[in-house]
Amino acid sequence: MKLIYNVNDRPSLGKVIVFAFQQVLAIMAATIAVPLIVGNGMSTAAALFGAGVGTLIYILFTNHKSPVFLGSSFAFIGSMSAAFAGASSLSLGYMGLIIGALFAGAVYVVLAFLVRVGGVSWINNLMPPVVIGPTVALIGLSLAGSAVSSLQSTADGSSSQWAVLCGIFTLLATMIASHYGSKSIKLVPFIVGILAGYLFSLVLTLIGQSSGNSSMLLLDLSGFKELVNGGVSLKTFFQIPDFTFIQAKEGFHQVDVVYILAIAAAYVPVAMVVFAEHIADHKNISTIIEKDLLTDPGLNKTLLGDGIGSVVGAFFGGCPNTTYGESIACVAVSKNASVITIVVAAIECILISFLAPLVTFISSIPSCVMGGVCMALYGFIAVSGLKMIQAVDLDDNHNLFVVSAILIAGIGGLSLTFGQITITSIACALILGIIVNKILK
């Protein structure tokens, strides 16, 4: 892929601020969704802060060579819920989030050490393009249902043809900006799409309010009303997120051995599963920037960056972080792989977490608008995986069976659950593909 900005390129300050905000918008919905799903009063602003800090740590560990943003990991939702379920108090549950992130980070440190000693050739042997290609495609395809569901949703979560219209309008605006726009516009197609969709949803919502048509109410303006009703004050514009370590301080004295072991059982196996997705994401971004990140800066450094970034991110926001396919897709679509863009995006996330109006605006972006954008984002992830299979001879039954097993297992939703531990469909498909590849070989 011919990039407009390569990894080490530095766009002007004005441009990089805009490019970075596009990355923020791309990762925002998923990053704040995790604390909302887990509940128990978890702060979306704190999760945003944690994602920003975790990303900066990742960039440092990878020597500014990997243009990927780290956001809240969906894989650990069950583990995080288990931390609260097994706690005698809410503060102990928050302490459990920190302890769990430490266990997950420890897994990454151990894996990084093993890679440092044994190298990465065994990984390339274990997961050649015939295995990793369909797995990357699955990461995008597995999110298709989420994108379409969001595309159909109104402000109250119900389905509406008006939401679909707004989502398709957003998707088309994004595509037109990327295909027909000037060189500058082609670098920020998601900002164009989201703003166009937001304005269209506002028009439809105002028409719906005046006509009494609830199916047209796509935009929830209640957050802005709360800000206005609160009057003009410092708190209206500036807020300190409810950081996890503050919420957890009273739970420190309540921790016992049984609770620690339960947290370890909930987090460690999931971290092993996310390791496979970590490799798939880095194989994907390596294809886009045409540099093998598993050898330079090295898989051991990307693992350390991801692991330590997760620990620090959870210390502030409660959520272990992971490399985001949405961020990788944003790089692919905009053809902007500049690492400085990711750095500024991380800083913007940190700043936004303190600014109530910006948090309110971003949180108010309608689901249908984000659904339209995500159709393009997730589609690009899927296509990136399919491109890896291009060089694979699918007339050879060996390759055909491997790809078929991975795609059908993943799309079919094959997963395994052992108590609180769930091996995701992507991980199951990858494991099955590795087994089939080795047996037939």
TORVO-108828 format. One record per residue (C-alpha): residue number from 0; x, y, z. Coordinates in steps of 0.05 Angstrom, whole numbers, always signed. Example, Ala and Ser with C-alpha at 12.3 -4.5 7.8 and 13.67 -1.06 7.14 Angstrom:
! residues 2
NODE  0  +246  -90  +156 .
NODE  1  +273  -21  +143 .
END
This chain:
! residues 441
NODE  0  +0  +0  +0 .
NODE  1  +28  +68  -19 .
NODE  2  +25  +111  +43 .
NODE  3  +16  +186  +43 .
NODE  4  +52  +192  +110 .
NODE  5  +99  +137  +130 .
NODE  6  +116  +115  +201 .
NODE  7  +171  +167  +213 .
NODE  8  +138  +224  +175 .
NODE  9  +116  +286  +214 .
NODE  10  +56  +325  +186 .
NODE  11  +50  +398  +206 .
NODE  12  +21  +412  +275 .
NODE  13  -46  +435  +249 .
NODE  14  -54  +373  +206 .
NODE  15  -31  +324  +258 .
NODE  16  -82  +350  +309 .
NODE  17  -138  +337  +259 .
NODE  18  -109  +269  +238 .
NODE  19  -103  +249  +311 .
NODE  20  -175  +269  +326 .
NODE  21  -197  +222  +270 .
NODE  22  -161  +165  +306 .
NODE  23  -196  +186  +371 .
NODE  24  -264  +182  +336 .
NODE  25  -246  +114  +306 .
NODE  26  -230  +83  +374 .
NODE  27  -278  +122  +418 .
NODE  28  -341  +81  +414 .
NODE  29  -308  +15  +432 .
NODE  30  -263  +45  +485 .
NODE  31  -320  +75  +526 .
NODE  32  -367  +16  +512 .
NODE  33  -327  -32  +556 .
NODE  34  -337  +6  +622 .
NODE  35  -410  +17  +604 .
NODE  36  -420  -58  +593 .
NODE  37  -384  -78  +658 .
NODE  38  -423  -24  +697 .
NODE  39  -412  -17  +773 .
NODE  40  -402  +57  +764 .
NODE  41  -340  +51  +720 .
NODE  42  -320  +117  +688 .
NODE  43  -318  +124  +613 .
NODE  44  -274  +186  +620 .
NODE  45  -224  +147  +663 .
NODE  46  -223  +91  +611 .
NODE  47  -208  +143  +558 .
NODE  48  -151  +170  +601 .
NODE  49  -124  +100  +612 .
NODE  50  -126  +85  +538 .
NODE  51  -86  +148  +523 .
NODE  52  -33  +134  +576 .
NODE  53  -29  +61  +556 .
NODE  54  -18  +80  +483 .
NODE  55  +39  +127  +500 .
NODE  56  +73  +71  +539 .
NODE  57  +64  +24  +480 .
NODE  58  +94  +75  +432 .
NODE  59  +155  +82  +478 .
NODE  60  +166  +7  +484 .
NODE  61  +161  -2  +409 .
NODE  62  +212  +53  +394 .
NODE  63  +160  +95  +357 .
NODE  64  +156  +43  +302 .
NODE  65  +85  +16  +309 .
NODE  66  +27  +64  +291 .
NODE  67  -27  +30  +332 .
NODE  68  -74  +57  +386 .
NODE  69  -90  +17  +448 .
NODE  70  -162  +17  +474 .
NODE  71  -205  -20  +524 .
NODE  72  -204  -95  +511 .
NODE  73  -271  -130  +501 .
NODE  74  -238  -197  +515 .
NODE  75  -231  -180  +589 .
NODE  76  -304  -159  +600 .
NODE  77  -320  -227  +632 .
NODE  78  -257  -222  +675 .
NODE  79  -274  -152  +698 .
NODE  80  -345  -173  +715 .
NODE  81  -317  -231  +755 .
NODE  82  -274  -181  +795 .
NODE  83  -338  -146  +818 .
NODE  84  -379  -210  +826 .
NODE  85  -328  -240  +874 .
NODE  86  -318  -177  +914 .
NODE  87  -350  -162  +981 .
NODE  88  -351  -88  +966 .
NODE  89  -348  -42  +906 .
NODE  90  -279  -15  +927 .
NODE  91  -253  -86  +929 .
NODE  92  -281  -97  +859 .
NODE  93  -241  -38  +834 .
NODE  94  -179  -65  +869 .
NODE  95  -193  -131  +833 .
NODE  96  -190  -94  +766 .
NODE  97  -119  -70  +783 .
NODE  98  -97  -138  +809 .
NODE  99  -126  -172  +747 .
NODE  100  -89  -124  +701 .
NODE  101  -24  -140  +738 .
NODE  102  -35  -214  +724 .
NODE  103  -50  -201  +651 .
NODE  104  +11  -156  +645 .
NODE  105  +53  -211  +678 .
NODE  106  +31  -260  +624 .
NODE  107  +54  -211  +570 .
NODE  108  +121  -201  +605 .
NODE  109  +133  -277  +609 .
NODE  110  +114  -285  +535 .
NODE  111  +160  -227  +517 .
NODE  112  +217  -262  +553 .
NODE  113  +203  -328  +517 .
NODE  114  +202  -292  +450 .
NODE  115  +266  -255  +468 .
NODE  116  +300  -322  +481 .
NODE  117  +268  -364  +426 .
NODE  118  +259  -312  +371 .
NODE  119  +198  -305  +326 .
NODE  120  +213  -357  +272 .
NODE  121  +170  -408  +309 .
NODE  122  +111  -359  +305 .
NODE  123  +119  -351  +230 .
NODE  124  +123  -427  +225 .
NODE  125  +62  -436  +270 .
NODE  126  +21  -382  +236 .
NODE  127  +39  -374  +162 .
NODE  128  -5  -331  +116 .
NODE  129  -54  -388  +105 .
NODE  130  -70  -386  +180 .
NODE  131  -60  -313  +199 .
NODE  132  -96  -285  +136 .
NODE  133  -165  -313  +149 .
NODE  134  -156  -299  +223 .
NODE  135  -145  -225  +210 .
NODE  136  -205  -226  +163 .
NODE  137  -246  -256  +220 .
NODE  138  -229  -198  +266 .
NODE  139  -266  -153  +218 .
NODE  140  -322  -202  +200 .
NODE  141  -336  -218  +273 .
NODE  142  -352  -144  +284 .
NODE  143  -400  -140  +225 .
NODE  144  -461  -155  +268 .
NODE  145  -442  -99  +317 .
NODE  146  -435  -49  +260 .
NODE  147  -502  -67  +229 .
NODE  148  -537  -67  +297 .
NODE  149  -510  +2  +311 .
NODE  150  -530  +25  +241 .
NODE  151  -603  +8  +256 .
NODE  152  -607  +39  +326 .
NODE  153  -642  +103  +347 .
NODE  154  -626  +143  +410 .
NODE  155  -667  +96  +454 .
NODE  156  -637  +33  +424 .
NODE  157  -696  +13  +381 .
NODE  158  -691  -2  +307 .
NODE  159  -713  +48  +255 .
NODE  160  -710  +58  +179 .
NODE  161  -689  +130  +193 .
NODE  162  -629  +105  +232 .
NODE  163  -610  +60  +173 .
NODE  164  -617  +120  +126 .
NODE  165  -572  +162  +170 .
NODE  166  -521  +106  +177 .
NODE  167  -518  +94  +102 .
NODE  168  -513  +170  +91 .
NODE  169  -453  +170  +138 .
NODE  170  -421  +111  +103 .
NODE  171  -430  +144  +34 .
NODE  172  -402  +211  +60 .
NODE  173  -341  +174  +86 .
NODE  174  -331  +137  +21 .
NODE  175  -341  +198  -23 .
NODE  176  -292  +238  +20 .
NODE  177  -240  +183  +14 .
NODE  178  -249  +171  -61 .
NODE  179  -265  +240  -90 .
NODE  180  -237  +287  -37 .
NODE  181  -174  +329  -43 .
NODE  182  -109  +302  -15 .
NODE  183  -124  +334  +52 .
NODE  184  -196  +308  +54 .
NODE  185  -173  +238  +37 .
NODE  186  -132  +238  +100 .
NODE  187  -193  +251  +145 .
NODE  188  -252  +215  +112 .
NODE  189  -279  +191  +179 .
NODE  190  -283  +261  +208 .
NODE  191  -321  +283  +145 .
NODE  192  -368  +223  +150 .
NODE  193  -381  +230  +225 .
NODE  194  -394  +305  +221 .
NODE  195  -440  +297  +160 .
NODE  196  -477  +240  +195 .
NODE  197  -482  +280  +260 .
NODE  198  -513  +340  +225 .
NODE  199  -561  +295  +186 .
NODE  200  -582  +260  +251 .
NODE  201  -593  +328  +283 .
NODE  202  -639  +349  +226 .
NODE  203  -678  +283  +231 .
NODE  204  -683  +289  +307 .
NODE  205  -710  +360  +304 .
NODE  206  -762  +339  +252 .
NODE  207  -780  +279  +296 .
NODE  208  -789  +323  +357 .
NODE  209  -834  +372  +321 .
NODE  210  -876  +318  +288 .
NODE  211  -878  +270  +347 .
NODE  212  -846  +214  +306 .
NODE  213  -803  +176  +357 .
NODE  214  -770  +133  +302 .
NODE  215  -734  +196  +278 .
NODE  216  -703  +212  +346 .
NODE  217  -632  +191  +331 .
NODE  218  -592  +241  +371 .
NODE  219  -594  +243  +448 .
NODE  220  -585  +316  +469 .
NODE  221  -597  +304  +544 .
NODE  222  -523  +309  +560 .
NODE  223  -519  +379  +532 .
NODE  224  -582  +399  +570 .
NODE  225  -550  +376  +635 .
NODE  226  -489  +419  +620 .
NODE  227  -532  +480  +605 .
NODE  228  -576  +469  +666 .
NODE  229  -514  +464  +709 .
NODE  230  -498  +536  +694 .
NODE  231  -432  +566  +675 .
NODE  232  -379  +541  +723 .
NODE  233  -310  +510  +724 .
NODE  234  -343  +441  +734 .
NODE  235  -385  +452  +671 .
NODE  236  -321  +451  +629 .
NODE  237  -271  +414  +672 .
NODE  238  -279  +347  +708 .
NODE  239  -231  +299  +742 .
NODE  240  -247  +228  +720 .
NODE  241  -263  +175  +773 .
NODE  242  -196  +140  +768 .
NODE  243  -196  +66  +787 .
NODE  244  -139  +72  +837 .
NODE  245  -178  +124  +876 .
NODE  246  -241  +81  +876 .
NODE  247  -199  +21  +898 .
NODE  248  -160  +51  +956 .
NODE  249  -208  +26  +1010 .
NODE  250  -209  -43  +980 .
NODE  251  -134  -53  +990 .
NODE  252  -143  -77  +1062 .
NODE  253  -199  -125  +1042 .
NODE  254  -158  -168  +993 .
NODE  255  -147  -240  +1013 .
NODE  256  -111  -299  +980 .
NODE  257  -175  -333  +956 .
NODE  258  -197  -269  +920 .
NODE  259  -129  -261  +887 .
NODE  260  -130  -333  +862 .
NODE  261  -200  -322  +834 .
NODE  262  -177  -260  +798 .
NODE  263  -116  -296  +770 .
NODE  264  -161  -352  +743 .
NODE  265  -205  -300  +709 .
NODE  266  -150  -259  +677 .
NODE  267  -90  -304  +660 .
NODE  268  -124  -351  +610 .
NODE  269  -156  -291  +574 .
NODE  270  -88  -258  +568 .
NODE  271  -63  -321  +534 .
NODE  272  -120  -316  +484 .
NODE  273  -109  -242  +471 .
NODE  274  -36  -260  +455 .
NODE  275  -61  -292  +390 .
NODE  276  -101  -230  +372 .
NODE  277  -40  -188  +388 .
NODE  278  +0  -226  +336 .
NODE  279  -56  -221  +284 .
NODE  280  -62  -146  +293 .
NODE  281  +13  -136  +286 .
NODE  282  +16  -180  +225 .
NODE  283  -39  -137  +196 .
NODE  284  -7  -70  +209 .
NODE  285  +60  -99  +185 .
NODE  286  +27  -114  +118 .
NODE  287  +0  -42  +113 .
NODE  288  +66  -7  +130 .
NODE  289  +107  -61  +93 .
NODE  290  +153  -71  +153 .
NODE  291  +153  -133  +197 .
NODE  292  +140  -108  +267 .
NODE  293  +151  -177  +296 .
NODE  294  +225  -170  +280 .
NODE  295  +233  -94  +285 .
NODE  296  +222  -70  +339 .
NODE  297  +208  -143  +356 .
NODE  298  +149  -182  +383 .
NODE  299  +180  -180  +453 .
NODE  300  +176  -104  +452 .
NODE  301  +105  -100  +425 .
NODE  302  +84  -150  +479 .
NODE  303  +118  -110  +533 .
NODE  304  +86  -46  +507 .
NODE  305  +17  -78  +504 .
NODE  306  +25  -112  +572 .
NODE  307  +53  -53  +612 .
NODE  308  +6  -6  +575 .
NODE  309  -52  -50  +598 .
NODE  310  -30  -49  +670 .
NODE  311  -22  +27  +672 .
NODE  312  -87  +37  +633 .
NODE  313  -125  -7  +682 .
NODE  314  -93  +30  +742 .
NODE  315  -127  +93  +717 .
NODE  316  -187  +68  +677 .
NODE  317  -199  -3  +702 .
NODE  318  -196  -33  +632 .
NODE  319  -137  -73  +606 .
NODE  320  -119  -46  +537 .
NODE  321  -106  -80  +471 .
NODE  322  -85  -60  +401 .
NODE  323  -146  -36  +363 .
NODE  324  -167  -61  +294 .
NODE  325  -206  +4  +285 .
NODE  326  -140  +43  +292 .
NODE  327  -105  -3  +242 .
NODE  328  -163  +5  +193 .
NODE  329  -160  +80  +201 .
NODE  330  -86  +77  +182 .
NODE  331  -104  +35  +121 .
NODE  332  -161  +79  +96 .
NODE  333  -127  +146  +107 .
NODE  334  -58  +120  +86 .
NODE  335  -29  +157  +145 .
NODE  336  +18  +113  +186 .
NODE  337  +54  +170  +221 .
NODE  338  +68  +149  +293 .
NODE  339  +65  +221  +315 .
NODE  340  -9  +219  +297 .
NODE  341  -19  +162  +346 .
NODE  342  +20  +200  +400 .
NODE  343  -22  +263  +391 .
NODE  344  -86  +220  +391 .
NODE  345  -65  +191  +458 .
NODE  346  -53  +261  +486 .
NODE  347  -120  +284  +459 .
NODE  348  -155  +226  +494 .
NODE  349  -121  +246  +560 .
NODE  350  -142  +319  +551 .
NODE  351  -213  +302  +529 .
NODE  352  -224  +259  +591 .
NODE  353  -219  +323  +632 .
NODE  354  -264  +366  +587 .
NODE  355  -338  +354  +601 .
NODE  356  -365  +387  +537 .
NODE  357  -320  +345  +492 .
NODE  358  -336  +281  +529 .
NODE  359  -410  +299  +523 .
NODE  360  -404  +313  +448 .
NODE  361  -366  +249  +432 .
NODE  362  -413  +208  +476 .
NODE  363  -473  +238  +439 .
NODE  364  -451  +214  +370 .
NODE  365  -510  +171  +349 .
NODE  366  -501  +96  +344 .
NODE  367  -526  +96  +273 .
NODE  368  -472  +146  +253 .
NODE  369  -417  +104  +285 .
NODE  370  -448  +43  +253 .
NODE  371  -440  +73  +184 .
NODE  372  -367  +90  +198 .
NODE  373  -354  +22  +228 .
NODE  374  -380  -13  +166 .
NODE  375  -320  +17  +130 .
NODE  376  -271  +6  +187 .
NODE  377  -289  -66  +200 .
NODE  378  -293  -80  +126 .
NODE  379  -221  -56  +116 .
NODE  380  -198  -103  +172 .
NODE  381  -231  -161  +137 .
NODE  382  -202  -141  +69 .
NODE  383  -132  -135  +99 .
NODE  384  -136  -207  +121 .
NODE  385  -162  -229  +53 .
NODE  386  -103  -194  +19 .
NODE  387  -56  -238  +60 .
NODE  388  -88  -299  +28 .
NODE  389  -77  -274  -43 .
NODE  390  -9  -308  -48 .
NODE  391  -38  -373  -20 .
NODE  392  -54  -428  -70 .
NODE  393  -126  -446  -54 .
NODE  394  -126  -500  -108 .
NODE  395  -84  -540  -59 .
NODE  396  -132  -578  -13 .
NODE  397  -85  -568  +46 .
NODE  398  -92  -492  +42 .
NODE  399  -166  -496  +25 .
NODE  400  -182  -538  +86 .
NODE  401  -143  -492  +133 .
NODE  402  -176  -428  +108 .
NODE  403  -245  -462  +107 .
NODE  404  -238  -487  +179 .
NODE  405  -217  -419  +205 .
NODE  406  -271  -379  +169 .
NODE  407  -329  -425  +185 .
NODE  408  -309  -434  +258 .
NODE  409  -301  -359  +267 .
NODE  410  -362  -335  +229 .
NODE  411  -403  -391  +260 .
NODE  412  -384  -366  +329 .
NODE  413  -348  -427  +356 .
NODE  414  -326  -412  +427 .
NODE  415  -310  -451  +490 .
NODE  416  -328  -432  +562 .
NODE  417  -297  -460  +625 .
NODE  418  -329  -427  +685 .
NODE  419  -312  -353  +681 .
NODE  420  -263  -364  +624 .
NODE  421  -286  -357  +552 .
NODE  422  -242  -374  +492 .
NODE  423  -268  -327  +438 .
NODE  424  -290  -350  +370 .
NODE  425  -229  -317  +338 .
NODE  426  -182  -353  +385 .
NODE  427  -218  -419  +374 .
NODE  428  -215  -410  +299 .
NODE  429  -141  -393  +302 .
NODE  430  -125  -454  +345 .
NODE  431  -165  -499  +299 .
NODE  432  -130  -470  +238 .
NODE  433  -61  -483  +269 .
NODE  434  -81  -555  +285 .
NODE  435  -109  -569  +215 .
NODE  436  -48  -537  +183 .
NODE  437  +0  -580  +223 .
NODE  438  -39  -645  +214 .
NODE  439  -46  -639  +139 .
NODE  440  +25  -614  +131 .
END
